[in-house]
Amino acid sequence: MGHWIVAGFMILLAMGLGPAAWAHSKVSQTHPADGAVVQGAPAAVTMIFDKKIRLTKVQMSHGDHAPVALDLGAQKAFLHDFSLPLPDDGPGVYTIKWRGLGEDGHAMQGSFSFQVE
């Protein structure tokens, strides 16, 4: 009888926590790709999310330079795809850190890096 109680509890727990976990958007693709080595700095960085998100902050770090905020423009909408202008700081490792809000109000963040030769 006890195993039925545990099984029922696990089902209720999964039902209660599941939607919150599913609500978070993940980056499904970036350009340049995470870990890529590219020839020359790209003019823009692209992020594609699996669910709509509103970006609130995106920073680029490069070498010993202080992080630089990337221009989000006037975007206030929840979107899947973002393309942001990227300053050319020459060769080295570029790290892009982003923060945003899902449509459900959950705060999210992430990062990816690529190397410019």
DSSP file (Angstrom, degrees, kcal/mol; ACC not computed):
  #  RESIDUE AA STRUCTURE BP1 BP2  ACC     N-H-->O    O-->H-N    N-H-->O    O-->H-N    TCO  KAPPA ALPHA  PHI   PSI    X-CA   Y-CA   Z-CA
    1    1 A M    >>        0   0    0      0, 0.0     4,-1.3     0, 0.0     3,-0.7   0.000 360.0 360.0 360.0 -37.5    0.0    0.0    0.0
    2    2 A G  H 3>  +     0   0    0      1,-0.2     4,-2.2     2,-0.2     5,-0.2   0.840 360.0  58.8 -61.2 -34.8    2.9    2.4    0.8
    3    3 A H  H 3> S+     0   0    0      1,-0.2     4,-2.3     2,-0.2    -1,-0.2   0.807 102.3  54.5 -67.6 -27.2    4.3    2.2   -2.7
    4    4 A W  H <> S+     0   0    0     -3,-0.7     4,-2.5     2,-0.2    -1,-0.2   0.870 107.6  49.9 -71.0 -36.5    1.0    3.5   -4.1
    5    5 A I  H  X S+     0   0    0     -4,-1.3     4,-2.5     2,-0.2    -2,-0.2   0.926 112.6  46.6 -65.9 -44.7    1.2    6.5   -1.8
    6    6 A V  H  X S+     0   0    0     -4,-2.2     4,-2.4     2,-0.2    -2,-0.2   0.920 113.1  49.5 -62.9 -44.0    4.8    7.2   -2.9
    7    7 A A  H  X S+     0   0    0     -4,-2.3     4,-2.1     2,-0.2    -2,-0.2   0.914 112.0  48.3 -62.2 -42.9    3.8    6.8   -6.6
    8    8 A G  H  X S+     0   0    0     -4,-2.5     4,-2.4     1,-0.2    -1,-0.2   0.909 111.0  50.5 -63.8 -41.9    0.8    9.1   -6.2
    9    9 A F  H  X S+     0   0    0     -4,-2.5     4,-2.6     1,-0.2    -2,-0.2   0.914 109.6  50.9 -61.0 -43.1    3.0   11.7   -4.4
   10   10 A M  H  X S+     0   0    0     -4,-2.4     4,-2.4     2,-0.2    -1,-0.2   0.880 109.9  50.0 -64.0 -38.6    5.6   11.5   -7.3
   11   11 A I  H  X S+     0   0    0     -4,-2.1     4,-2.4     2,-0.2    -1,-0.2   0.937 112.4  46.8 -65.3 -46.4    2.9   12.0   -9.9
   12   12 A L  H  X S+     0   0    0     -4,-2.4     4,-2.1     1,-0.2    -2,-0.2   0.897 112.3  50.7 -62.2 -39.9    1.5   15.1   -8.0
   13   13 A L  H  X S+     0   0    0     -4,-2.6     4,-2.5     2,-0.2     5,-0.3   0.923 110.9  48.2 -63.0 -44.7    5.0   16.4   -7.6
   14   14 A A  H  X S+     0   0    0     -4,-2.4     4,-2.1     1,-0.2    -2,-0.2   0.884 111.6  50.2 -64.0 -38.8    5.8   16.0  -11.3
   15   15 A M  H  < S+     0   0    0     -4,-2.4    -1,-0.2     1,-0.2    -2,-0.2   0.877 114.4  44.5 -67.2 -36.8    2.5   17.7  -12.3
   16   16 A G  H  < S+     0   0    0     -4,-2.1     4,-0.4    -5,-0.2    -2,-0.2   0.877 123.2  32.9 -76.0 -38.6    3.2   20.6  -10.0
   17   17 A L  H  X S+     0   0    0     -4,-2.5     4,-1.9    -5,-0.2     3,-0.2   0.738 103.0  76.6 -90.1 -24.7    6.8   21.2  -10.9
   18   18 A G  H  X S+     0   0    0     -4,-2.1     4,-2.5    -5,-0.3     5,-0.2   0.921  91.8  49.2 -55.9 -54.1    6.7   20.2  -14.5
   19   19 A P  H  > S+     0   0    0      0, 0.0     4,-1.3     0, 0.0    -1,-0.2   0.864 109.8  53.1 -58.4 -36.0    5.0   23.3  -16.0
   20   20 A A  H  > S+     0   0    0     -4,-0.4     4,-0.5    -3,-0.2     3,-0.2   0.911 111.8  45.4 -64.8 -41.0    7.5   25.6  -14.2
   21   21 A A  H >< S+     0   0    0     -4,-1.9     3,-0.8     1,-0.2    -1,-0.2   0.880 111.8  51.7 -69.4 -36.6   10.4   23.7  -15.6
   22   22 A W  H 3< S+     0   0    0     -4,-2.5    -1,-0.2     1,-0.2    -2,-0.2   0.741  97.6  69.2 -71.6 -21.1    8.9   23.6  -19.1
   23   23 A A  H 3< S+     0   0    0     -4,-1.3    81,-0.2    -5,-0.2    -1,-0.2   0.736  76.8  97.3 -71.7 -22.6    8.3   27.4  -19.1
   24   24 A H    <<  -     0   0    0     -3,-0.8     2,-0.3    -4,-0.5    29,-0.1  -0.482  69.4-137.6 -74.7 134.4   12.0   28.3  -19.3
   25   25 A S        -     0   0    0     -2,-0.2     2,-0.3    27,-0.1    -2,-0.1  -0.668  16.2-158.7 -89.2 144.1   13.4   29.1  -22.7
   26   26 A K        -     0   0    0     -2,-0.3    24,-2.5    82,-0.0     2,-0.6  -0.900  27.7-105.6-120.1 151.4   16.7   27.7  -23.8
   27   27 A V  E     -A   49   0A   0     -2,-0.3    22,-0.3    22,-0.2     3,-0.1  -0.659  34.6-178.6 -72.2 119.2   19.1   29.0  -26.5
   28   28 A S  E     +     0   0A   0     20,-2.8     2,-0.3    -2,-0.6    21,-0.2   0.703  66.0   5.3 -93.1 -21.6   18.6   26.4  -29.3
   29   29 A Q  E     -A   48   0A   0     19,-1.7    19,-3.0     2,-0.0     2,-0.3  -0.970  58.4-171.2-160.6 143.3   21.2   28.0  -31.6
   30   30 A T  E     -A   47   0A   0     -2,-0.3    17,-0.2    17,-0.2     4,-0.1  -0.951  25.5-118.0-130.8 156.3   23.7   30.8  -31.7
   31   31 A H  E    S+A   46   0A   0     15,-2.3    15,-2.6    -2,-0.3     2,-0.2  -0.952 109.4  34.1-136.6 118.6   25.8   32.3  -34.5
   32   32 A P  S    S-     0   0    0      0, 0.0    -1,-0.2     0, 0.0     3,-0.1   0.564 112.9-121.5 -63.0 155.1   28.7   32.0  -34.1
   33   33 A A    >   -     0   0    0     -2,-0.2     3,-2.3     1,-0.1     2,-0.2  -0.302  34.3 -85.0 -68.2 153.1   28.1   28.7  -32.4
   34   34 A D  T 3  S+     0   0    0      1,-0.3    80,-0.2    -4,-0.1    -1,-0.1  -0.421 118.2  11.9 -59.4 125.2   29.3   28.1  -28.9
   35   35 A G  T 3  S+     0   0    0     78,-3.8    -1,-0.3     1,-0.3    79,-0.2   0.426  95.4 145.5  86.0  -0.2   32.9   27.0  -29.0
   36   36 A A    <   -     0   0    0     -3,-2.3    79,-3.0    77,-0.5     2,-0.5  -0.292  43.4-143.3 -69.7 154.2   33.3   28.0  -32.7
   37   37 A V  E     -b  115   0A   0     77,-0.2     2,-0.3    56,-0.0    79,-0.2  -0.990  26.9-177.2-116.0 120.7   36.5   29.4  -34.2
   38   38 A V  E     -b  116   0A   0     77,-3.0    79,-2.9    -2,-0.5     2,-0.8  -0.853  30.8-120.2-121.9 154.0   35.8   32.0  -36.9
   39   39 A Q  S    S-     0   0    0     -2,-0.3    77,-0.1    77,-0.2    -2,-0.0  -0.833  86.5  -5.7 -91.7 107.6   38.0   34.1  -39.2
   40   40 A G  S    S-     0   0    0     -2,-0.8    77,-0.1     2,-0.1    -1,-0.0   0.327  96.7 -71.9  83.7 143.8   37.3   37.7  -38.4
   41   41 A A        -     0   0    0     75,-0.1    47,-0.1     1,-0.1     2,-0.1  -0.469  51.6-120.0 -69.3 134.8   34.8   39.1  -35.9
   42   42 A P        -     0   0    0      0, 0.0    44,-0.1     0, 0.0    -1,-0.1  -0.384  13.1-126.7 -71.1 155.5   31.2   38.8  -37.2
   43   43 A A  S    S+     0   0    0      1,-0.1    43,-2.7    42,-0.1     2,-0.3   0.741  90.7  15.0 -72.7 -23.1   29.2   42.1  -37.6
   44   44 A A  E     - C   0  85A   0     41,-0.3     2,-0.4    43,-0.0    -1,-0.1  -0.974  67.3-133.2-147.8 158.6   26.4   40.6  -35.4
   45   45 A V  E     - C   0  84A   0     39,-2.6    39,-2.8    -2,-0.3     2,-0.4  -0.947  23.7-155.2-113.1 138.5   25.7   37.9  -32.9
   46   46 A T  E     -AC  31  83A   0    -15,-2.6   -15,-2.3    -2,-0.4     2,-0.4  -0.936  10.2-173.8-118.8 137.1   22.5   35.8  -33.3
   47   47 A M  E     -AC  30  82A   0     35,-2.5    35,-2.3    -2,-0.4     2,-0.5  -0.998   3.9-167.1-128.8 130.7   20.6   33.9  -30.6
   48   48 A I  E     -AC  29  81A   0    -19,-3.0   -20,-2.8    -2,-0.4   -19,-1.7  -0.978   9.7-160.1-119.1 125.0   17.6   31.7  -31.3
   49   49 A F  E     -A   27   0A   0     31,-3.1   -22,-0.2    -2,-0.5     4,-0.1  -0.717  23.2-132.8-104.0 152.7   15.5   30.5  -28.4
   50   50 A D  E    S+     0   0A   0    -24,-2.5     2,-0.3    -2,-0.3   -23,-0.1   0.731  95.7  26.5 -77.1 -21.4   13.1   27.6  -28.3
   51   51 A K  E    S-     0   0A   0    -25,-0.3    28,-0.1    29,-0.1    -2,-0.1  -0.924 103.6 -81.1-133.0 161.2   10.4   29.7  -26.6
   52   52 A K  E     +     0   0A   0     -2,-0.3    51,-0.8    26,-0.1     2,-0.3  -0.328  52.0 171.9 -65.5 143.7    9.8   33.4  -26.7
   53   53 A I  E     -DC 102  79A   0     26,-2.4    26,-2.7    49,-0.2     2,-0.6  -0.965  31.1-134.2-145.7 155.1   11.9   35.6  -24.4
   54   54 A R  E     -D  101   0A   0     47,-2.5    47,-2.3    -2,-0.3     2,-0.2  -0.968  27.2-137.2-114.3 115.0   12.4   39.3  -23.9
   55   55 A L  E     +D  100   0A   0     -2,-0.6    45,-0.3    22,-0.3     3,-0.1  -0.486  25.1 176.3 -69.9 136.7   16.1   40.1  -23.6
   56   56 A T  E     +     0   0A   0     43,-2.6     2,-0.3     1,-0.4    44,-0.2   0.625  67.2   7.7-112.9 -23.4   16.9   42.6  -20.8
   57   57 A K  E     -D   99   0A   0     42,-1.6    42,-2.5    14,-0.0     2,-0.4  -0.931  53.6-179.6-161.4 134.9   20.7   42.7  -21.0
   58   58 A V  E     -D   98   0A   0     12,-0.4    12,-3.2    -2,-0.3     2,-0.4  -0.987  12.3-173.9-136.7 127.8   23.4   41.3  -23.2
   59   59 A Q  E     -DE  97  69A   0     38,-2.8    38,-2.6    -2,-0.4     2,-0.5  -0.927  13.2-150.7-122.8 146.6   27.2   41.8  -22.6
   60   60 A M  E     -DE  96  68A   0      8,-2.9     8,-2.7    -2,-0.4     2,-0.4  -0.967  11.1-167.7-113.8 129.5   30.2   41.0  -24.6
   61   61 A S  E     +D   95   0A   0     34,-2.7    34,-2.6    -2,-0.5     2,-0.3  -0.927   7.3 177.8-113.5 143.6   33.6   40.3  -22.9
   62   62 A H  E >   -D   94   0A   0      3,-0.5     3,-1.8    -2,-0.4    32,-0.2  -0.906  50.5 -58.2-148.9 115.0   36.8   40.1  -24.8
   63   63 A G  T 3  S-     0   0    0     30,-0.9    -1,-0.1    -2,-0.3    29,-0.1  -0.203 112.9 -18.6  56.0-135.0   40.3   39.5  -23.3
   64   64 A D  T 3  S+     0   0    0     -3,-0.1    -1,-0.3     2,-0.0     2,-0.1   0.469 108.2 112.0 -85.3  -3.1   41.3   42.1  -20.6
   65   65 A H  S <  S-     0   0    0     -3,-1.8    -3,-0.5     1,-0.1     3,-0.1  -0.361  77.4-102.9 -71.6 150.8   38.7   44.7  -21.8
   66   66 A A        -     0   0    0      1,-0.1    -1,-0.1    -5,-0.1    -6,-0.1  -0.411  51.2 -87.5 -65.8 147.4   35.8   45.6  -19.6
   67   67 A P        -     0   0    0      0, 0.0     2,-0.4     0, 0.0    -6,-0.2  -0.264  42.8-146.0 -57.5 145.3   32.5   44.0  -20.6
   68   68 A V  E     -E   60   0A   0     -8,-2.7    -8,-2.9    -3,-0.1     2,-0.4  -0.956  11.2-125.8-117.5 131.3   30.5   46.0  -23.2
   69   69 A A  E     -E   59   0A   0     -2,-0.4   -10,-0.3   -10,-0.2     2,-0.2  -0.617  26.2-133.1 -74.4 129.7   26.7   46.1  -23.2
   70   70 A L        -     0   0    0    -12,-3.2     2,-0.5    -2,-0.4   -12,-0.4  -0.612  28.3-100.7 -83.2 147.0   25.4   45.1  -26.7
   71   71 A D        -     0   0    0     14,-0.3     3,-0.1    -2,-0.2    -1,-0.1  -0.544  33.6-176.8 -73.7 114.4   22.7   47.4  -28.2
   72   72 A L    >   -     0   0    0     -2,-0.5     3,-1.4     1,-0.3    -1,-0.2   0.487  28.0-153.5 -85.9  -4.1   19.2   45.9  -27.7
   73   73 A G  T 3   -     0   0    0      1,-0.2    -1,-0.3     3,-0.0    11,-0.0  -0.340  53.7 -40.8  64.7-147.6   17.7   48.7  -29.6
   74   74 A A  T 3  S+     0   0    0     -3,-0.1    -1,-0.2    -2,-0.0     2,-0.1   0.195  89.8 145.3 -98.1  15.4   14.1   49.5  -28.8
   75   75 A Q    <   +     0   0    0     -3,-1.4    -3,-0.0     1,-0.2   -21,-0.0  -0.340   6.6 149.4 -62.8 127.2   13.1   45.8  -28.5
   76   76 A K        +     0   0    0     -2,-0.1    -1,-0.2     2,-0.0     2,-0.1   0.290  43.3 102.9-131.6  -1.3   10.5   45.2  -25.9
   77   77 A A  S    S-     0   0    0      1,-0.1     2,-0.6   -24,-0.0   -22,-0.3  -0.430  77.1-111.3 -87.7 159.7    8.7   42.3  -27.5
   78   78 A F        +     0   0    0    -24,-0.1     2,-0.3    -2,-0.1   -24,-0.2  -0.831  52.5 165.9 -87.8 119.8    8.9   38.6  -26.6
   79   79 A L  E     -C   53   0A   0    -26,-2.7   -26,-2.4    -2,-0.6   -28,-0.1  -0.822  45.3-140.7-132.5 167.0   10.7   37.0  -29.6
   80   80 A H  E    S+     0   0A   0     -2,-0.3   -31,-3.1   -28,-0.2     2,-0.4   0.784  87.9  47.9 -91.9 -37.8   12.4   33.7  -30.6
   81   81 A D  E     +C   48   0A   0    -33,-0.2     2,-0.4     2,-0.0   -33,-0.2  -0.870  58.8 179.5-117.0 138.0   15.3   35.3  -32.6
   82   82 A F  E     -C   47   0A   0    -35,-2.3   -35,-2.5    -2,-0.4     2,-0.4  -1.000   7.9-173.2-135.4 136.6   17.6   38.1  -31.8
   83   83 A S  E     -C   46   0A   0     -2,-0.4   -37,-0.2   -37,-0.2    -2,-0.0  -0.976  14.5-175.1-129.0 117.5   20.5   39.6  -33.9
   84   84 A L  E     -C   45   0A   0    -39,-2.8   -39,-2.6    -2,-0.4   -12,-0.1  -0.917  30.8-106.7-118.2 137.3   22.6   42.2  -32.1
   85   85 A P  E     -C   44   0A   0      0, 0.0   -14,-0.3     0, 0.0   -41,-0.3  -0.312  35.0-152.6 -58.3 140.7   25.4   44.3  -33.6
   86   86 A L        -     0   0    0    -43,-2.7     2,-0.1   -16,-0.1   -16,-0.0  -0.972  10.0-129.5-121.8 123.7   28.8   43.1  -32.3
   87   87 A P        -     0   0    0      0, 0.0     2,-0.9     0, 0.0   -19,-0.0  -0.435  24.4-121.1 -68.3 145.6   31.8   45.4  -32.0
   88   88 A D        +     0   0    0      1,-0.1   -45,-0.0    -2,-0.1    -2,-0.0  -0.792  38.1 167.0 -90.7 106.2   35.0   44.2  -33.6
   89   89 A D        -     0   0    0     -2,-0.9    -1,-0.1     1,-0.4   -27,-0.0   0.184  48.2-116.7-102.5  14.8   37.7   43.9  -30.8
   90   90 A G        -     0   0    0      2,-0.1    -1,-0.4     0, 0.0    26,-0.1  -0.331  61.4 -10.1  83.5-167.0   40.0   41.9  -33.0
   91   91 A P  S    S+     0   0    0      0, 0.0     2,-0.2     0, 0.0    26,-0.2  -0.216  90.6  70.6 -68.6 157.5   41.3   38.3  -32.4
   92   92 A G  E    S- F   0 116A   0     24,-2.6    24,-3.0   -29,-0.1     2,-0.5  -0.775  85.8 -40.0 131.7-174.5   40.6   36.4  -29.1
   93   93 A V  E     - F   0 115A   0     -2,-0.2   -30,-0.9    22,-0.2     2,-0.5  -0.759  47.7-160.6 -91.5 127.3   37.8   34.8  -27.2
   94   94 A Y  E     -DF  62 114A   0     20,-3.1    20,-2.1    -2,-0.5     2,-0.5  -0.915   3.8-164.1-105.1 130.4   34.5   36.6  -27.1
   95   95 A T  E     -DF  61 113A   0    -34,-2.6   -34,-2.7    -2,-0.5     2,-0.6  -0.975   2.1-160.4-117.8 127.2   32.0   35.7  -24.4
   96   96 A I  E     -DF  60 112A   0     16,-3.3    16,-1.9    -2,-0.5     2,-0.5  -0.928   7.2-172.2-108.2 121.4   28.4   36.7  -24.7
   97   97 A K  E     -DF  59 111A   0    -38,-2.6   -38,-2.8    -2,-0.6     2,-0.3  -0.953   8.8-173.4-113.4 132.0   26.3   36.8  -21.5
   98   98 A W  E     -DF  58 110A   0     12,-2.7    12,-2.0    -2,-0.5     2,-0.3  -0.908  13.5-171.4-126.7 153.0   22.6   37.3  -21.7
   99   99 A R  E     +DF  57 109A   0    -42,-2.5   -43,-2.6    -2,-0.3   -42,-1.6  -0.979  21.2 146.0-135.5 149.1   19.7   37.9  -19.3
  100  100 A G  E     -DF  55 108A   0      8,-2.4     8,-2.7    -2,-0.3     2,-0.4  -0.967  39.6-104.5-165.9-179.1   16.0   37.9  -20.1
  101  101 A L  E     -DF  54 107A   0    -47,-2.3   -47,-2.5    -2,-0.3     6,-0.2  -0.973  25.3-136.0-122.6 134.7   12.5   37.2  -19.1
  102  102 A G  E >   -D   53   0A   0      4,-2.6     3,-2.3    -2,-0.4   -49,-0.2  -0.386  36.6-101.6 -76.5 165.9   10.3   34.4  -20.3
  103  103 A E  T 3  S+     0   0    0    -51,-0.8    -1,-0.1     1,-0.3   -50,-0.1   0.757 125.1  58.0 -61.2 -22.8    6.7   35.1  -21.2
  104  104 A D  T 3  S-     0   0    0    -81,-0.2    -1,-0.3     2,-0.1   -80,-0.1   0.428 122.7-106.1 -86.9   1.1    5.7   33.7  -17.8
  105  105 A G  S <  S+     0   0    0     -3,-2.3     2,-0.2     1,-0.3    -2,-0.1   0.384  70.9 144.6  92.4  -3.4    7.9   36.2  -16.0
  106  106 A H        -     0   0    0    -83,-0.1    -4,-2.6    -5,-0.1    -1,-0.3  -0.510  48.8-127.7 -71.0 133.5   10.7   33.8  -15.0
  107  107 A A  E     - F   0 101A   0     -2,-0.2     2,-0.3    -6,-0.2    -6,-0.2  -0.624  33.1-179.1 -78.8 139.1   14.2   35.4  -15.1
  108  108 A M  E     + F   0 100A   0     -8,-2.7    -8,-2.4    -2,-0.3     2,-0.3  -0.936   8.8 179.2-136.4 158.3   16.7   33.5  -17.2
  109  109 A Q  E     + F   0  99A   0     -2,-0.3     2,-0.3   -10,-0.2   -10,-0.2  -0.983   7.9 152.4-154.2 161.9   20.4   33.8  -18.1
  110  110 A G  E     - F   0  98A   0    -12,-2.0   -12,-2.7    -2,-0.3     2,-0.3  -0.970  19.0-146.4-172.3-179.2   23.1   32.1  -20.1
  111  111 A S  E     - F   0  97A   0     -2,-0.3     2,-0.3   -14,-0.2   -14,-0.2  -0.985   6.6-172.5-157.2 161.5   26.3   32.6  -22.0
  112  112 A F  E     - F   0  96A   0    -16,-1.9   -16,-3.3    -2,-0.3     2,-0.3  -0.972  10.9-152.5-153.7 159.0   28.3   31.3  -24.9
  113  113 A S  E     + F   0  95A   0     -2,-0.3   -78,-3.8   -18,-0.2   -77,-0.5  -0.929  11.0 177.7-134.2 155.4   31.8   31.9  -26.3
  114  114 A F  E     - F   0  94A   0    -20,-2.1   -20,-3.1    -2,-0.3     2,-0.4  -0.971  24.5-122.7-150.4 161.6   33.6   31.8  -29.6
  115  115 A Q  E     -bF  37  93A   0    -79,-3.0   -77,-3.0    -2,-0.3     2,-0.5  -0.905  12.9-154.2-113.8 135.8   37.1   32.5  -30.8
  116  116 A V  E      bF  38  92A   0    -24,-3.0   -24,-2.6    -2,-0.4   -77,-0.2  -0.925 360.0 360.0-106.4 126.6   38.1   35.0  -33.5
  117  117 A E              0   0    0    -79,-2.9   -78,-0.2    -2,-0.5    -1,-0.1   0.412 360.0 360.0 -97.7 360.0   41.3   34.4  -35.3
